[in-house]
Amino acid sequence: VCVTGVSGSGKSTLVHEILYAGIQKMKGAYDGSVGKCGGIEGTDFIQHVELVDQSPIGRTPRSNAITYIKAFDLIRDLLANSQAAKIRGFKPGHFSFNVPGGRCETCEGDGVQKIEMQFLADIYLTCESCKGKRFKKEVLDIQYRGKNVDDILRLTATEAIDFFSKSAEGYRVARRLKVLDDVGLGYLRLGQAATTLSGGEAQRIKLAHHLSATESQEKSLFVFDEPTTGLHFDDIAKLLKCFEALVQAGHSLIVIEHNMNVVKCADFVIDLGPEAGDEGGEIVATGTPEQIARSPKSHTGKVLKSYL
């Protein structure tokens, strides 16, 4: 379902403050205020509601895409199962930069050291002890098919899929990483810090996480707020395929969107308006994209007509 309308017509108020907040409150997961409405029906058909927004996936350099989609657990297992790791008694935890053991303790696994500036933004310098590699030397000596943990973290998602798919034991890793490629993030390096990601990249990593969990998840309602912002046309096509995968898995989507290439693919459209601010907040038209395009009152319909 796409929610459309001119900027300021009330799309975010309807979706965030009434629908999302209202369903969360009904599920007992929200104790804040909810926008006024007569009622919300149909919540018995979903078990969860997920807001997939552009907020950061982590606030430290140790947070990254592969920890978020749970792929790093599989990679650490592969390294820990190597003969060299077993001889030294290394466990999967030794290949984590989140806990003491194998990480560099000078930078605590960040790879950088923060220098606090009194009147300016903090600056980060490469750690002198590990040279930005995050781990102790003895951990970096452990390799899987010729690459140590730092080498693996420097691979892009696309490169890593190719690397891991060449071995039977690495196939699970490749399959888990493929969701990053599916959402158009094949260029991201596995160890790239969450603090360096854009809002759009963070949103698509969250989408990748949900795609990787579709088989085990209960039926959910996903809420997206303008997910195409800043995306190339090819990336939008990939995004639409991901939306379709969620729907095929039995989930539902509500998308606030201006991009007509997305709107024309929706099953149902709710168009708000007719204008912005005090002259907005009304439902101008509802129906399929074709029905919206035929509505004489809808600004969205006038534009959408040329896309159908």
Order of alpha helices (4+ residues) and beta strands (2+ residues): beta-alpha-beta-alpha-alpha-alpha-beta-beta-alpha-alpha-alpha-alpha-alpha-beta-alpha-beta-alpha-beta-beta-alpha-alpha
